[in-house]
């Protein structure tokens, strides 16, 4: 994938807002018992999926904020081409495929997600959108950081990878939440 950075930024924002709104519409009507119910005994509940997304978002956000402290603003950055790093492209590609994946240990939810996990996830998505909006004058290809899910010796990703992976990851789990809600008896359409 190769795109102008400002175009990718706009696309990721549009997709992220659509995901957030769709998932919110699915989970807001659920009772606490439904959020915690596990219709697939081998998988996660809706609350555990949201906890997983919170953990992934918080770990990535902490690393990104630390990297950004020294980043130089560049008003021309939005007009440059962006492409994923090798490792960022691999991660995004694997997350976009429908086959089951095992979550990295640092992102695995426990049996009891945090209280108010719905609100925590929605707040995290608002922070993500604010970070995305505020990053238009940063060169996404030149800023590098390590994935919180990989060992320290692993190759670093670029900043645009972080935004792209977050969006693809959330889309993946939006489909999972939709399947879980359907199994709980909620009438939902198919997420595309």
FILUM-336005 format. One record per atom (N, C-alpha, C): residue number from 1; x, y, z; atom name; residue in one letter. Coordinates in nm, 4 decimals. Example, Ala and Ser with C-alpha at 12.3 -4.5 7.8 and 13.67 -1.06 7.14 Angstrom:
2
- 1,1.3190,-0.5690,0.7800,N,A
- 1,1.2300,-0.4500,0.7800,CA,A
- 1,1.3200,-0.3300,0.7800,C,A
- 2,1.2850,-0.2250,0.7080,N,S
- 2,1.3670,-0.1060,0.7140,CA,S
- 2,1.2900,0.0030,0.7870,C,S
// end
This chain:
192
- 1,0.0852,-0.1182,0.0000,N,X
- 1,0.0000,0.0000,0.0000,CA,X
- 1,0.0892,0.1237,0.0000,C,X
- 2,0.0643,0.2141,-0.0920,N,X
- 2,0.1366,0.3397,-0.0991,CA,X
- 2,0.0312,0.4476,-0.1152,C,X
- 3,0.0379,0.5493,-0.0316,N,X
- 3,-0.0620,0.6565,-0.0354,CA,X
- 3,0.0017,0.7851,0.0126,C,X
- 4,-0.0598,0.8958,-0.0255,N,X
- 4,-0.0153,1.0226,0.0311,CA,X
- 4,-0.0542,1.0202,0.1782,C,X
- 5,0.0321,1.0693,0.2631,N,X
- 5,0.0082,1.0627,0.4063,CA,X
- 5,-0.1242,1.1277,0.4450,C,X
- 6,-0.1556,1.2455,0.3892,N,X
- 6,-0.2816,1.3127,0.4278,CA,X
- 6,-0.4032,1.2329,0.3832,C,X
- 7,-0.3930,1.1627,0.2676,N,X
- 7,-0.5033,1.0791,0.2212,CA,X
- 7,-0.5226,0.9591,0.3130,C,X
- 8,-0.4115,0.8965,0.3511,N,X
- 8,-0.4202,0.7837,0.4437,CA,X
- 8,-0.4777,0.8302,0.5772,C,X
- 9,-0.4338,0.9444,0.6242,N,X
- 9,-0.4843,0.9983,0.7509,CA,X
- 9,-0.6361,1.0155,0.7441,C,X
- 10,-0.6843,1.0706,0.6358,N,X
- 10,-0.8281,1.0903,0.6173,CA,X
- 10,-0.9021,0.9566,0.6106,C,X
- 11,-0.8471,0.8602,0.5359,N,X
- 11,-0.9099,0.7283,0.5243,CA,X
- 11,-0.9151,0.6566,0.6589,C,X
- 12,-0.8046,0.6621,0.7332,N,X
- 12,-0.8013,0.5954,0.8638,CA,X
- 12,-0.9002,0.6597,0.9603,C,X
- 13,-0.9127,0.7918,0.9534,N,X
- 13,-1.0096,0.8594,1.0407,CA,X
- 13,-1.1513,0.8166,1.0066,C,X
- 14,-1.1841,0.8152,0.8785,N,X
- 14,-1.3181,0.7759,0.8356,CA,X
- 14,-1.3489,0.6331,0.8798,C,X
- 15,-1.2556,0.5415,0.8572,N,X
- 15,-1.2757,0.4022,0.8977,CA,X
- 15,-1.2872,0.3888,1.0490,C,X
- 16,-1.2036,0.4594,1.1226,N,X
- 16,-1.2046,0.4495,1.2685,CA,X
- 16,-1.3342,0.5018,1.3288,C,X
- 17,-1.3845,0.6115,1.2764,N,X
- 17,-1.5122,0.6653,1.3252,CA,X
- 17,-1.6249,0.5664,1.2950,C,X
- 18,-1.6241,0.5083,1.1754,N,X
- 18,-1.7282,0.4117,1.1385,CA,X
- 18,-1.7230,0.2890,1.2297,C,X
- 19,-1.6039,0.2412,1.2591,N,X
- 19,-1.5874,0.1257,1.3478,CA,X
- 19,-1.6388,0.1602,1.4871,C,X
- 20,-1.5934,0.2723,1.5399,N,X
- 20,-1.6340,0.3135,1.6746,CA,X
- 20,-1.7852,0.3233,1.6843,C,X
- 21,-1.8464,0.3898,1.5872,N,X
- 21,-1.9908,0.4086,1.5907,CA,X
- 21,-2.0650,0.2757,1.5784,C,X
- 22,-2.0164,0.1877,1.4913,N,X
- 22,-2.0805,0.0574,1.4730,CA,X
- 22,-2.0698,-0.0263,1.5999,C,X
- 23,-1.9515,-0.0343,1.6585,N,X
- 23,-1.9333,-0.1139,1.7797,CA,X
- 23,-2.0142,-0.0531,1.8948,C,X
- 24,-2.0148,0.0778,1.9073,N,X
- 24,-2.0933,0.1423,2.0132,CA,X
- 24,-2.2407,0.1071,1.9997,C,X
- 25,-2.2926,0.1075,1.8771,N,X
- 25,-2.4332,0.0723,1.8546,CA,X
- 25,-2.4609,-0.0728,1.8940,C,X
- 26,-2.3638,-0.1593,1.8777,N,X
- 26,-2.3799,-0.3002,1.9143,CA,X
- 26,-2.3726,-0.3233,2.0648,C,X
- 27,-2.2817,-0.2526,2.1329,N,X
- 27,-2.2550,-0.2855,2.2730,CA,X
- 27,-2.3330,-0.2014,2.3735,C,X
- 28,-2.3739,-0.0815,2.3360,N,X
- 28,-2.4468,0.0039,2.4304,CA,X
- 28,-2.5738,-0.0624,2.4848,C,X
- 29,-2.6521,-0.1327,2.3998,N,X
- 29,-2.7753,-0.1936,2.4517,CA,X
- 29,-2.7528,-0.3184,2.5386,C,X
- 30,-2.6302,-0.3721,2.5400,N,X
- 30,-2.6047,-0.4958,2.6138,CA,X
- 30,-2.6037,-0.4721,2.7645,C,X
- 31,-2.6571,-0.5673,2.8371,N,X
- 31,-2.6523,-0.5631,2.9831,CA,X
- 31,-2.5129,-0.6071,3.0276,C,X
- 32,-2.4756,-0.5795,3.1518,N,X
- 32,-2.3463,-0.6299,3.2005,CA,X
- 32,-2.3341,-0.7821,3.1874,C,X
- 33,-2.4433,-0.8540,3.2104,N,X
- 33,-2.4392,-0.9997,3.1970,CA,X
- 33,-2.4132,-1.0406,3.0517,C,X
- 34,-2.4726,-0.9687,2.9569,N,X
- 34,-2.4486,-0.9998,2.8158,CA,X
- 34,-2.3052,-0.9666,2.7755,C,X
- 35,-2.2519,-0.8552,2.8267,N,X
- 35,-2.1127,-0.8197,2.7968,CA,X
- 35,-2.0172,-0.9284,2.8449,C,X
- 36,-2.0487,-0.9882,2.9599,N,X
- 36,-1.9613,-1.0899,3.0189,CA,X
- 36,-1.9893,-1.2308,2.9703,C,X
- 37,-2.1030,-1.2505,2.9029,N,X
- 37,-2.1390,-1.3845,2.8549,CA,X
- 37,-2.0417,-1.4291,2.7475,C,X
- 38,-2.0176,-1.5588,2.7456,N,X
- 38,-1.9268,-1.6137,2.6457,CA,X
- 38,-1.9993,-1.7213,2.5662,C,X
- 39,-2.0623,-1.6834,2.4546,N,X
- 39,-2.1359,-1.7811,2.3760,CA,X
- 39,-2.0457,-1.8830,2.3058,C,X
- 40,-1.9169,-1.8542,2.3006,N,X
- 40,-1.8197,-1.9456,2.2408,CA,X
- 40,-1.7188,-1.9778,2.3505,C,X
- 41,-1.7368,-2.0897,2.4171,N,X
- 41,-1.6578,-2.1201,2.5367,CA,X
- 41,-1.5070,-2.1197,2.5115,C,X
- 42,-1.4658,-2.1346,2.3879,N,X
- 42,-1.3225,-2.1338,2.3573,CA,X
- 42,-1.2695,-1.9928,2.3329,C,X
- 43,-1.3588,-1.8942,2.3228,N,X
- 43,-1.3154,-1.7590,2.2894,CA,X
- 43,-1.3416,-1.6600,2.4014,C,X
- 44,-1.3446,-1.5339,2.3644,N,X
- 44,-1.3641,-1.4256,2.4598,CA,X
- 44,-1.5085,-1.3785,2.4591,C,X
- 45,-1.5457,-1.3139,2.5692,N,X
- 45,-1.6731,-1.2428,2.5765,CA,X
- 45,-1.6554,-1.1070,2.5081,C,X
- 46,-1.7651,-1.0359,2.4878,N,X
- 46,-1.7565,-0.9002,2.4319,CA,X
- 46,-1.6703,-0.8132,2.5226,C,X
- 47,-1.6896,-0.8237,2.6541,N,X
- 47,-1.6107,-0.7434,2.7477,CA,X
- 47,-1.4621,-0.7756,2.7374,C,X
- 48,-1.4280,-0.9023,2.7187,N,X
- 48,-1.2874,-0.9393,2.7054,CA,X
- 48,-1.2280,-0.8878,2.5746,C,X
- 49,-1.3065,-0.8867,2.4671,N,X
- 49,-1.2589,-0.8301,2.3410,CA,X
- 49,-1.2300,-0.6812,2.3600,C,X
- 50,-1.3217,-0.6109,2.4271,N,X
- 50,-1.2998,-0.4679,2.4526,CA,X
- 50,-1.1784,-0.4463,2.5418,C,X
- 51,-1.1600,-0.5312,2.6418,N,X
- 51,-1.0419,-0.5210,2.7295,CA,X
- 51,-0.9143,-0.5421,2.6484,C,X
- 52,-0.9160,-0.6394,2.5590,N,X
- 52,-0.8015,-0.6641,2.4711,CA,X
- 52,-0.7702,-0.5391,2.3885,C,X
- 53,-0.8731,-0.4770,2.3308,N,X
- 53,-0.8522,-0.3549,2.2524,CA,X
- 53,-0.7993,-0.2419,2.3398,C,X
- 54,-0.8485,-0.2325,2.4629,N,X
- 54,-0.7980,-0.1295,2.5560,CA,X
- 54,-0.6495,-0.1525,2.5858,C,X
- 55,-0.6131,-0.2759,2.6168,N,X
- 55,-0.4733,-0.3067,2.6482,CA,X
- 55,-0.3819,-0.2749,2.5304,C,X
- 56,-0.4213,-0.3165,2.4112,N,X
- 56,-0.3393,-0.2907,2.2922,CA,X
- 56,-0.3266,-0.1409,2.2675,C,X
- 57,-0.4378,-0.0691,2.2781,N,X
- 57,-0.4361,0.0751,2.2560,CA,X
- 57,-0.3517,0.1495,2.3585,C,X
- 58,-0.3657,0.1122,2.4858,N,X
- 58,-0.2907,0.1803,2.5919,CA,X
- 58,-0.1410,0.1564,2.5808,C,X
- 59,-0.1014,0.0341,2.5527,N,X
- 59,0.0424,0.0046,2.5379,CA,X
- 59,0.1015,0.0786,2.4180,C,X
- 60,0.0314,0.0763,2.3074,N,X
- 60,0.0805,0.1453,2.1873,CA,X
- 60,0.0826,0.2957,2.2081,C,X
- 61,-0.0208,0.3478,2.2713,N,X
- 61,-0.0303,0.4914,2.2959,CA,X
- 61,0.0843,0.5400,2.3847,C,X
- 62,0.1188,0.4620,2.4871,N,X
- 62,0.2275,0.5013,2.5777,CA,X
- 62,0.3605,0.5100,2.5033,C,X
- 63,0.3870,0.4124,2.4176,N,X
- 63,0.5118,0.4136,2.3406,CA,X
- 63,0.5124,0.5316,2.2435,C,X
- 64,0.4008,0.5516,2.1743,N,X
- 64,0.3930,0.6604,2.0756,CA,X
- 64,0.4111,0.7970,2.1416,C,X
- 65,0.3491,0.8174,2.2562,N,X
- 65,0.3623,0.9476,2.3246,CA,X
- 65,0.5076,0.9736,2.3614,C,X
- 66,0.5778,0.8714,2.4046,N,X
- 66,0.7182,0.8853,2.4412,CA,X
- 66,0.8030,0.9207,2.3182,C,X
- 67,0.7758,0.8550,2.2065,N,X
- 67,0.8498,0.8812,2.0821,CA,X
- 67,0.8212,1.0231,2.0324,C,X
- 68,0.6977,1.0666,2.0454,N,X
- 68,0.6574,1.1973,1.9918,CA,X
- 68,0.7157,1.3158,2.0674,C,X
- 69,0.7593,1.2941,2.1887,N,X
- 69,0.8151,1.4061,2.2667,CA,X
- 69,0.9303,1.4742,2.1938,C,X
- 70,1.0077,1.3978,2.1200,N,X
- 70,1.1216,1.4558,2.0493,CA,X
- 70,1.0988,1.4745,1.9000,C,X
- 71,0.9773,1.4492,1.8533,N,X
- 71,0.9506,1.4568,1.7088,CA,X
- 71,0.9450,1.6017,1.6615,C,X
- 72,0.9962,1.6225,1.5419,N,X
- 72,0.9952,1.7549,1.4802,CA,X
- 72,0.8732,1.7693,1.3905,C,X
- 73,0.8043,1.8795,1.4053,N,X
- 73,0.6875,1.9075,1.3207,CA,X
- 73,0.7364,1.9497,1.1828,C,X
- 74,0.6649,1.9047,1.0809,N,X
- 74,0.7030,1.9316,0.9430,CA,X
- 74,0.5766,1.9596,0.8625,C,X
- 75,0.5473,2.0867,0.8312,N,X
- 75,0.4225,2.1194,0.7616,CA,X
- 75,0.4077,2.0542,0.6247,C,X
- 76,0.5162,2.0065,0.5657,N,X
- 76,0.5105,1.9424,0.4342,CA,X
- 76,0.4849,1.7916,0.4428,C,X
- 77,0.4834,1.7351,0.5622,N,X
- 77,0.4764,1.5900,0.5782,CA,X
- 77,0.3509,1.5297,0.5167,C,X
- 78,0.2380,1.5953,0.5273,N,X
- 78,0.1129,1.5409,0.4746,CA,X
- 78,0.1133,1.5187,0.3255,C,X
- 79,0.1958,1.5911,0.2534,N,X
- 79,0.2025,1.5787,0.1086,CA,X
- 79,0.2991,1.4730,0.0596,C,X
- 80,0.3627,1.4020,0.1512,N,X
- 80,0.4582,1.2982,0.1124,CA,X
- 80,0.3897,1.1621,0.1031,C,X
- 81,0.4515,1.0762,0.0232,N,X
- 81,0.4011,0.9391,0.0106,CA,X
- 81,0.4335,0.8623,0.1384,C,X
- 82,0.3417,0.7778,0.1776,N,X
- 82,0.3638,0.6884,0.2910,CA,X
- 82,0.3505,0.5449,0.2445,C,X
- 83,0.4339,0.4593,0.3001,N,X
- 83,0.4192,0.3162,0.2788,CA,X
- 83,0.4572,0.2470,0.4089,C,X
- 84,0.4016,0.1289,0.4304,N,X
- 84,0.4304,0.0596,0.5561,CA,X
- 84,0.5746,0.0103,0.5605,C,X
- 85,0.6264,-0.0026,0.6809,N,X
- 85,0.7553,-0.0683,0.6988,CA,X
- 85,0.7336,-0.2179,0.6753,C,X
- 86,0.8412,-0.2922,0.6648,N,X
- 86,0.8290,-0.4361,0.6424,CA,X
- 86,0.7472,-0.5009,0.7540,C,X
- 87,0.7842,-0.4743,0.8785,N,X
- 87,0.7162,-0.5389,0.9920,CA,X
- 87,0.5743,-0.4854,1.0076,C,X
- 88,0.5549,-0.3559,0.9871,N,X
- 88,0.4207,-0.2979,0.9964,CA,X
- 88,0.3273,-0.3544,0.8920,C,X
- 89,0.3795,-0.3733,0.7719,N,X
- 89,0.2989,-0.4332,0.6653,CA,X
- 89,0.2607,-0.5772,0.6974,C,X
- 90,0.3548,-0.6538,0.7539,N,X
- 90,0.3257,-0.7922,0.7912,CA,X
- 90,0.2175,-0.7999,0.8989,C,X
- 91,0.2294,-0.7140,0.9998,N,X
- 91,0.1318,-0.7159,1.1091,CA,X
- 91,-0.0070,-0.6779,1.0569,C,X
- 92,-0.0155,-0.5689,0.9813,N,X
- 92,-0.1450,-0.5247,0.9289,CA,X
- 92,-0.2056,-0.6314,0.8380,C,X
- 93,-0.1233,-0.6939,0.7558,N,X
- 93,-0.1725,-0.7982,0.6656,CA,X
- 93,-0.2266,-0.9174,0.7435,C,X
- 94,-0.1554,-0.9606,0.8464,N,X
- 94,-0.2012,-1.0766,0.9238,CA,X
- 94,-0.3316,-1.0449,0.9971,C,X
- 95,-0.3465,-0.9211,1.0455,N,X
- 95,-0.4688,-0.8827,1.1163,CA,X
- 95,-0.5884,-0.8699,1.0224,C,X
- 96,-0.5631,-0.8446,0.8963,N,X
- 96,-0.6737,-0.8261,0.8027,CA,X
- 96,-0.7294,-0.9584,0.7507,C,X
- 97,-0.6577,-1.0673,0.7759,N,X
- 97,-0.7050,-1.1989,0.7313,CA,X
- 97,-0.8023,-1.2562,0.8351,C,X
- 98,-0.9028,-1.3318,0.7904,N,X
- 98,-1.0042,-1.3800,0.8840,CA,X
- 98,-0.9608,-1.4972,0.9731,C,X
- 99,-0.8480,-1.5574,0.9460,N,X
- 99,-0.8096,-1.6732,1.0260,CA,X
- 99,-0.7807,-1.6345,1.1711,C,X
- 100,-0.8081,-1.7263,1.2643,N,X
- 100,-0.7845,-1.6971,1.4062,CA,X
- 100,-0.6358,-1.6721,1.4338,C,X
- 101,-0.6103,-1.5801,1.5243,N,X
- 101,-0.4746,-1.5493,1.5691,CA,X
- 101,-0.4722,-1.5509,1.7209,C,X
- 102,-0.3605,-1.5871,1.7765,N,X
- 102,-0.3447,-1.5819,1.9220,CA,X
- 102,-0.2914,-1.4440,1.9568,C,X
- 103,-0.3556,-1.3795,2.0519,N,X
- 103,-0.3126,-1.2454,2.0934,CA,X
- 103,-0.1792,-1.2542,2.1671,C,X
- 104,-0.0901,-1.1573,2.1431,N,X
- 104,0.0337,-1.1532,2.2214,CA,X
- 104,-0.0003,-1.1456,2.3711,C,X
- 105,0.0829,-1.2045,2.4518,N,X
- 105,0.0564,-1.2121,2.5963,CA,X
- 105,0.0268,-1.0758,2.6583,C,X
- 106,0.0982,-0.9721,2.6166,N,X
- 106,0.0774,-0.8395,2.6766,CA,X
- 106,-0.0604,-0.7821,2.6460,C,X
- 107,-0.1292,-0.8371,2.5460,N,X
- 107,-0.2615,-0.7880,2.5077,CA,X
- 107,-0.3737,-0.8831,2.5480,C,X
- 108,-0.3423,-0.9914,2.6182,N,X
- 108,-0.4460,-1.0877,2.6541,CA,X
- 108,-0.5231,-1.0393,2.7765,C,X
- 109,-0.6554,-1.0360,2.7633,N,X
- 109,-0.7370,-0.9925,2.8770,CA,X
- 109,-0.7462,-1.1038,2.9803,C,X
- 110,-0.7663,-1.0635,3.1038,N,X
- 110,-0.7902,-1.1619,3.2084,CA,X
- 110,-0.9356,-1.2063,3.2052,C,X
- 111,-0.9727,-1.2929,3.2976,N,X
- 111,-1.1105,-1.3409,3.2996,CA,X
- 111,-1.2121,-1.2331,3.3389,C,X
- 112,-1.1664,-1.1315,3.4109,N,X
- 112,-1.2569,-1.0242,3.4538,CA,X
- 112,-1.2063,-0.8901,3.4008,C,X
- 113,-1.2643,-0.8411,3.2910,N,X
- 113,-1.2225,-0.7104,3.2383,CA,X
- 113,-1.2475,-0.5985,3.3390,C,X
- 114,-1.1844,-0.4870,3.3170,N,X
- 114,-1.1982,-0.3716,3.4060,CA,X
- 114,-1.3446,-0.3268,3.4152,C,X
- 115,-1.3800,-0.2626,3.5254,N,X
- 115,-1.5148,-0.2054,3.5337,CA,X
- 115,-1.5302,-0.0976,3.4259,C,X
- 116,-1.6488,-0.0830,3.3750,N,X
- 116,-1.6787,0.0188,3.2731,CA,X
- 116,-1.5877,0.0042,3.1509,C,X
- 117,-1.5670,-0.1192,3.1053,N,X
- 117,-1.4783,-0.1438,2.9915,CA,X
- 117,-1.5318,-0.0776,2.8642,C,X
- 118,-1.6627,-0.0664,2.8504,N,X
- 118,-1.7202,-0.0005,2.7326,CA,X
- 118,-1.6749,0.1453,2.7292,C,X
- 119,-1.6882,0.2147,2.8410,N,X
- 119,-1.6472,0.3550,2.8468,CA,X
- 119,-1.4967,0.3699,2.8284,C,X
- 120,-1.4192,0.2771,2.8841,N,X
- 120,-1.2736,0.2823,2.8691,CA,X
- 120,-1.2348,0.2666,2.7223,C,X
- 121,-1.3005,0.1728,2.6514,N,X
- 121,-1.2687,0.1540,2.5103,CA,X
- 121,-1.3079,0.2770,2.4286,C,X
- 122,-1.4274,0.3300,2.4532,N,X
- 122,-1.4711,0.4488,2.3791,CA,X
- 122,-1.3774,0.5671,2.4046,C,X
- 123,-1.3327,0.5849,2.5282,N,X
- 123,-1.2384,0.6930,2.5595,CA,X
- 123,-1.1060,0.6713,2.4874,C,X
- 124,-1.0613,0.5467,2.4801,N,X
- 124,-0.9379,0.5158,2.4074,CA,X
- 124,-0.9501,0.5464,2.2594,C,X
- 125,-1.0660,0.5186,2.2025,N,X
- 125,-1.0868,0.5497,2.0613,CA,X
- 125,-1.0885,0.7009,2.0375,C,X
- 126,-1.1426,0.7766,2.1309,N,X
- 126,-1.1397,0.9228,2.1192,CA,X
- 126,-0.9960,0.9746,2.1251,C,X
- 127,-0.9138,0.9167,2.2133,N,X
- 127,-0.7721,0.9562,2.2202,CA,X
- 127,-0.7003,0.9202,2.0912,C,X
- 128,-0.7315,0.8023,2.0368,N,X
- 128,-0.6702,0.7623,1.9102,CA,X
- 128,-0.7040,0.8621,1.7998,C,X
- 129,-0.8305,0.9005,1.7890,N,X
- 129,-0.8710,0.9964,1.6861,CA,X
- 129,-0.8032,1.1317,1.7073,C,X
- 130,-0.7904,1.1741,1.8321,N,X
- 130,-0.7224,1.3009,1.8608,CA,X
- 130,-0.5747,1.2924,1.8214,C,X
- 131,-0.5110,1.1790,1.8514,N,X
- 131,-0.3702,1.1605,1.8126,CA,X
- 131,-0.3565,1.1581,1.6606,C,X
- 132,-0.4476,1.0901,1.5931,N,X
- 132,-0.4462,1.0853,1.4471,CA,X
- 132,-0.4637,1.2254,1.3890,C,X
- 133,-0.5582,1.3007,1.4420,N,X
- 133,-0.5818,1.4377,1.3945,CA,X
- 133,-0.4608,1.5280,1.4179,C,X
- 134,-0.3905,1.5054,1.5281,N,X
- 134,-0.2774,1.5902,1.5624,CA,X
- 134,-0.1460,1.5511,1.4973,C,X
- 135,-0.1479,1.4476,1.4154,N,X
- 135,-0.0231,1.3960,1.3580,CA,X
- 135,-0.0035,1.4322,1.2115,C,X
- 136,-0.0839,1.5201,1.1584,N,X
- 136,-0.0745,1.5541,1.0169,CA,X
- 136,0.0549,1.6213,0.9776,C,X
- 137,0.1196,1.6879,1.0716,N,X
- 137,0.2455,1.7558,1.0388,CA,X
- 137,0.3670,1.6813,1.0939,C,X
- 138,0.3544,1.5504,1.1055,N,X
- 138,0.4666,1.4649,1.1420,CA,X
- 138,0.4952,1.3727,1.0233,C,X
- 139,0.6213,1.3439,0.9991,N,X
- 139,0.6582,1.2547,0.8896,CA,X
- 139,0.6423,1.1106,0.9386,C,X
- 140,0.5337,1.0466,0.8980,N,X
- 140,0.4990,0.9139,0.9479,CA,X
- 140,0.6002,0.8073,0.9104,C,X
- 141,0.6734,0.8268,0.8021,N,X
- 141,0.7721,0.7252,0.7626,CA,X
- 141,0.9016,0.7364,0.8414,C,X
- 142,0.9380,0.8554,0.8825,N,X
- 142,1.0679,0.8720,0.9476,CA,X
- 142,1.0640,0.8473,1.0984,C,X
- 143,0.9494,0.8591,1.1604,N,X
- 143,0.9388,0.8349,1.3047,CA,X
- 143,0.9234,0.6842,1.3257,C,X
- 144,1.0141,0.6270,1.4022,N,X
- 144,1.0164,0.4817,1.4244,CA,X
- 144,0.9938,0.4500,1.5712,C,X
- 145,0.9277,0.3365,1.5943,N,X
- 145,0.9073,0.2908,1.7316,CA,X
- 145,0.8905,0.1393,1.7319,C,X
- 146,0.9106,0.0800,1.8475,N,X
- 146,0.8987,-0.0647,1.8622,CA,X
- 146,0.7545,-0.1023,1.8938,C,X
- 147,0.7120,-0.2152,1.8421,N,X
- 147,0.5799,-0.2678,1.8741,CA,X
- 147,0.5808,-0.3183,2.0177,C,X
- 148,0.4768,-0.2861,2.0951,N,X
- 148,0.4718,-0.3364,2.2323,CA,X
- 148,0.4481,-0.4875,2.2375,C,X
- 149,0.4132,-0.5481,2.1263,N,X
- 149,0.3861,-0.6916,2.1226,CA,X
- 149,0.5076,-0.7730,2.0796,C,X
- 150,0.6168,-0.7057,2.0469,N,X
- 150,0.7329,-0.7767,1.9943,CA,X
- 150,0.8536,-0.7552,2.0852,C,X
- 151,0.9515,-0.8463,2.0753,N,X
- 151,1.0725,-0.8294,2.1560,CA,X
- 151,1.1498,-0.7039,2.1152,C,X
- 152,1.2320,-0.6547,2.2050,N,X
- 152,1.3067,-0.5303,2.1821,CA,X
- 152,1.3975,-0.5380,2.0595,C,X
- 153,1.4474,-0.6563,2.0254,N,X
- 153,1.5385,-0.6701,1.9121,CA,X
- 153,1.4658,-0.6696,1.7770,C,X
- 154,1.3341,-0.6788,1.7776,N,X
- 154,1.2580,-0.6846,1.6520,CA,X
- 154,1.2697,-0.5523,1.5766,C,X
- 155,1.2531,-0.5568,1.4447,N,X
- 155,1.2575,-0.4322,1.3668,CA,X
- 155,1.1506,-0.3339,1.4135,C,X
- 156,1.1803,-0.2075,1.3971,N,X
- 156,1.0860,-0.1041,1.4373,CA,X
- 156,0.9881,-0.0749,1.3237,C,X
- 157,0.8722,-0.0247,1.3640,N,X
- 157,0.7693,0.0151,1.2679,CA,X
- 157,0.7775,0.1662,1.2501,C,X
- 158,0.7095,0.2160,1.1474,N,X
- 158,0.7002,0.3613,1.1357,CA,X
- 158,0.5690,0.4088,1.1970,C,X
- 159,0.5573,0.5369,1.2173,N,X
- 159,0.4433,0.5935,1.2889,CA,X
- 159,0.3117,0.5672,1.2169,C,X
- 160,0.3124,0.5733,1.0860,N,X
- 160,0.1924,0.5426,1.0090,CA,X
- 160,0.1484,0.3985,1.0279,C,X
- 161,0.2455,0.3067,1.0455,N,X
- 161,0.2108,0.1674,1.0749,CA,X
- 161,0.1241,0.1601,1.2000,C,X
- 162,0.1602,0.2368,1.3005,N,X
- 162,0.0842,0.2347,1.4257,CA,X
- 162,-0.0616,0.2724,1.4038,C,X
- 163,-0.0853,0.3788,1.3274,N,X
- 163,-0.2230,0.4201,1.2985,CA,X
- 163,-0.2955,0.3143,1.2150,C,X
- 164,-0.2275,0.2614,1.1142,N,X
- 164,-0.2878,0.1619,1.0268,CA,X
- 164,-0.3197,0.0335,1.1029,C,X
- 165,-0.2253,-0.0153,1.1810,N,X
- 165,-0.2451,-0.1386,1.2572,CA,X
- 165,-0.3597,-0.1223,1.3562,C,X
- 166,-0.3655,-0.0085,1.4242,N,X
- 166,-0.4749,0.0142,1.5194,CA,X
- 166,-0.6102,0.0020,1.4481,C,X
- 167,-0.6213,0.0625,1.3319,N,X
- 167,-0.7474,0.0618,1.2581,CA,X
- 167,-0.7829,-0.0788,1.2099,C,X
- 168,-0.6872,-0.1493,1.1508,N,X
- 168,-0.7116,-0.2853,1.1019,CA,X
- 168,-0.7456,-0.3776,1.2195,C,X
- 169,-0.6737,-0.3626,1.3292,N,X
- 169,-0.6964,-0.4450,1.4484,CA,X
- 169,-0.8376,-0.4222,1.5035,C,X
- 170,-0.8795,-0.2974,1.5105,N,X
- 170,-1.0121,-0.2660,1.5626,CA,X
- 170,-1.1208,-0.3163,1.4670,C,X
- 171,-1.0979,-0.3062,1.3364,N,X
- 171,-1.1931,-0.3614,1.2397,CA,X
- 171,-1.2084,-0.5124,1.2585,C,X
- 172,-1.0963,-0.5791,1.2788,N,X
- 172,-1.0981,-0.7248,1.2997,CA,X
- 172,-1.1866,-0.7599,1.4193,C,X
- 173,-1.1665,-0.6896,1.5292,N,X
- 173,-1.2416,-0.7216,1.6500,CA,X
- 173,-1.3853,-0.6688,1.6455,C,X
- 174,-1.4119,-0.5699,1.5615,N,X
- 174,-1.5513,-0.5264,1.5414,CA,X
- 174,-1.6312,-0.6412,1.4808,C,X
- 175,-1.5709,-0.7126,1.3871,N,X
- 175,-1.6384,-0.8287,1.3276,CA,X
- 175,-1.6593,-0.9380,1.4325,C,X
- 176,-1.5611,-0.9561,1.5195,N,X
- 176,-1.5739,-1.0553,1.6259,CA,X
- 176,-1.6869,-1.0162,1.7215,C,X
- 177,-1.6931,-0.8893,1.7593,N,X
- 177,-1.8000,-0.8420,1.8482,CA,X
- 177,-1.9354,-0.8619,1.7817,C,X
- 178,-1.9428,-0.8336,1.6540,N,X
- 178,-2.0696,-0.8525,1.5833,CA,X
- 178,-2.1133,-0.9987,1.5869,C,X
- 179,-2.0207,-1.0906,1.5669,N,X
- 179,-2.0554,-1.2334,1.5734,CA,X
- 179,-2.1012,-1.2718,1.7142,C,X
- 180,-2.0324,-1.2216,1.8160,N,X
- 180,-2.0694,-1.2529,1.9538,CA,X
- 180,-2.2080,-1.1985,1.9881,C,X
- 181,-2.2347,-1.0745,1.9489,N,X
- 181,-2.3651,-1.0144,1.9764,CA,X
- 181,-2.4749,-1.0920,1.9047,C,X
- 182,-2.4496,-1.1356,1.7829,N,X
- 182,-2.5489,-1.2153,1.7096,CA,X
- 182,-2.5772,-1.3461,1.7835,C,X
- 183,-2.4745,-1.4080,1.8397,N,X
- 183,-2.4934,-1.5330,1.9147,CA,X
- 183,-2.5681,-1.5086,2.0459,C,X
- 184,-2.5574,-1.3860,2.0987,N,X
- 184,-2.6303,-1.3515,2.2205,CA,X
- 184,-2.7776,-1.3230,2.1914,C,X
- 185,-2.8127,-1.3219,2.0629,N,X
- 185,-2.9519,-1.2989,2.0269,CA,X
- 185,-2.9795,-1.1582,1.9786,C,X
- 186,-2.8773,-1.0751,1.9646,N,X
- 186,-2.8976,-0.9402,1.9140,CA,X
- 186,-2.9157,-0.9443,1.7629,C,X
- 187,-3.0066,-0.8669,1.7118,N,X
- 187,-3.0286,-0.8623,1.5675,CA,X
- 187,-2.9358,-0.7609,1.5050,C,X
- 188,-2.8337,-0.8072,1.4349,N,X
- 188,-2.7366,-0.7161,1.3749,CA,X
- 188,-2.7142,-0.7512,1.2295,C,X
- 189,-2.6713,-0.6545,1.1548,N,X
- 189,-2.6316,-0.6766,1.0168,CA,X
- 189,-2.4871,-0.7196,1.0117,C,X
- 190,-2.4377,-0.7453,0.8957,N,X
- 190,-2.2996,-0.7914,0.8802,CA,X
- 190,-2.2065,-0.6735,0.8636,C,X
- 191,-2.0998,-0.6731,0.9426,N,X
- 191,-1.9953,-0.5698,0.9334,CA,X
- 191,-1.9088,-0.6022,0.8132,C,X
- 192,-1.8812,-0.5028,0.7346,N,X
- 192,-1.7954,-0.5244,0.6165,CA,X
- 192,-1.6642,-0.4561,0.6347,C,X
// end
